[in-house]
């Protein structure tokens, strides 16, 4: 079944006149991680990026975009972003903060332009 509804990220890329390709795959609620998605679209996990929503103790909400097979270093992110500490936001906060659901979060087209 073809899904033609564009995401906010796709609309933002259209506005910026940036070419992109939407890759569809069967969604498995139990396996929303980037490594699984990479296998589904036949790409290396290092080329499929995951977006994590993080809260810094001084500067608030920010996105961390890392390769699908990578792991976020929260201490390094805190230092790089001018925070003392950083932690992943609770899953129930992702949709209200970004407008995106778990497994579909993008730094493009979120409710706010987070760093």
N, C-alpha and C positions, 0 to 999 in steps of 0.2 A: 504494500500500500504506500503510495507516494504522499509525503507530508509536505504541504506547500506553505505552511505558516512560517513567516520569518521571525527570527528572534530579534530582540533589541540589538544584539551584537551585529547581526547581519544588516539590519537597517542602518546602523552606525557606519559600517564598512561601505554601504551603498552611498551614504552621504559624503563620505571621504573619497569616493571613487577608487576604492582599493579592491582589487580583484581577489576573489576567494572561491573556495569550492566547499559546498556542504556535503559532508559524508554521513550517510545514514547507516544505522546499524540497529539490530534488535536490542531493546533496552531490557536489562535484567536488574531488577531492583536490589538483588543480593550482591551484584558485582558492578558497581558504578565507578570503580577506581580506574585511573588512567591506563594502567597496564592492561587491564581487561579490554578497555575500549580500543587501545592500540592493536591488540590481537584481532578484535572484531573488524577493524578497518584495514588490516594488513599493513600496519606501519610500525616502525620501531618505537618502543615506549619513550625513547629519548626525544622523539619528534612530536609526541602528543603531550600537550602541557596541561597541568592541573592548576586551578585557581583556588587558593585557600584564603578564607576570610579570617583576619587576625586583628586582635585588639591590643594596641600598645598602651602602657600605663600612663603615658604623657600625651601622646598624639592621637589616640583613639583608633578608629577602624582603618584598616589598610588591606590591600590585596597582596598576596605572595603568589607569583606565577613561576612555577618550577617544572622541569621536565617530569614526565609521567613516572619515570623510574627513579626520581630523586626523592630526597627526604628534606624537609624544611628544618633548618637550624634556627630555632626561635631566638637563641641568644645572639646570633649573628644578625638576624633581622632587627632585633631590638636595638643593637648598637648602630646599625646602618640607618635606622629610621629616627634616631634621637630619643629612643625610649630606654628605660632601665630594664623593663620586662615586656614580653609579648606573649600572648596566648591565643590559641585558636578560639574563635567564638563558638558558642554552643550551637549545635545543629539547628535548633528551633529559631535561632536568630538570623540564619542565613537568608531566608526568603524575605522577612520584613526589612532587613538592611539593604539587600541587593536587588530584590525583585526576581531572583533566580532560585530554582529549587536545587536541592542536593544533587550533585552529579551533572548539573548543567550551568554552573556558575561561570560567568565571564567577566573580565575586567572592563570589557566594552559594553556600553549600554546599561550599566547598572543604575539603580535609582539615584545615586549620587556619584560624583567623580572622586572616588577614594584614591589616595596615593597608592 
